[in-house]
Amino acid sequence: MSTSSECSFSYEEYKETADWLLANTDIRPKVAIICGSGLGGLADLLDNKQVFSYDKIPRFPHSTVQGHKGQLVFGELNGKQCVCMQGRFHFYEGYNVATVTYPVRVFFLLGIETLIVTNAAGGLNPKFKVGDIMVIKDHINMPGFAGQNPLCGHNEERFGVRFPCMSDAYDRDLAQLVRKTAKELGCDSFLQEGVYCMLAGPSYETIAECRVLQMLGADAVGMSTVPEVVIARHCGIRVFGLSLITNKVVTDYDSKERANHEEVLETTRMRTEDLQRIVSNVVRKM
């Protein structure tokens, strides 16, 4: 599989996928939700569901990670028509950046106006606790520093401009709505706000790497989300993001703690219901 960062899909290819979906469902969603590791339960909240396995959708990539089901779920969440990705795509699965972000441009062609991204992340901020939910205020695109930006290559003007602004990547009005909603639901005691840093994975970070990321101002670290956000903003889609802090990163050489995927999924199960309540209530108010 190619690892070139150049956009390797044409407008017509994205449109072929979008047209197939539009022909196979009567649902016309304005909101898309990308579910992170273990957070696919968000899709289970939808009413009048219509489910498409990724391998049945023309040109759609396939998810290979534990905790990612690999299906697109259309339906209604609190009366709003939505589409949920149960399982996203990652660099570490061997996909190039164009493939990782393929669904977002399809969403744009479906008429999506707001993208909600969720992920499981390691807590870099010493004030964060396992089980906290972090509203993503901003991000650090480490693969982008190395030239792995999903907008590299030919720019398709029908999606967006050559040089899109990213200083407003995460919609501030939506972030405020999330904070207000969390307070109403009694979830504000474990709601945080901060900067998400993306690394390519799949290995977890070394102690030295965690210390560097803290110095750079990152509050949480993960292996996803940022490429999808970049593509969404290029298309003019509003974004808000939530990171579930599933483990504390190790920054002490004397520590016996070790990061592992099972811990991530276990913490996710513990806090999933709260995250789902926040998202579904925010969607209702949008």
Secondary structure as UniProt FT lines:
FT   HELIX           11..24
FT   STRAND          31..35
FT   TURN            37..38
FT   HELIX           40..45
FT   STRAND          47..53
FT   HELIX           54..56
FT   TURN            58..59
FT   TURN            66..67
FT   STRAND          71..77
FT   TURN            78..79
FT   STRAND          80..86
FT   HELIX           91..93
FT   HELIX           97..100
FT   HELIX           102..110
FT   STRAND          114..123
FT   TURN            126..127
FT   TURN            130..131
FT   STRAND          133..141
FT   HELIX           142..145
FT   TURN            146..147
FT   TURN            150..151
FT   TURN            157..159
FT   TURN            167..168
FT   HELIX           172..184
FT   TURN            185..186
FT   HELIX           188..190
FT   STRAND          191..198
FT   HELIX           207..216
FT   STRAND          220..222
FT   HELIX           226..234
FT   TURN            235..236
FT   STRAND          238..248
FT   TURN            253..254
FT   HELIX           261..285
//
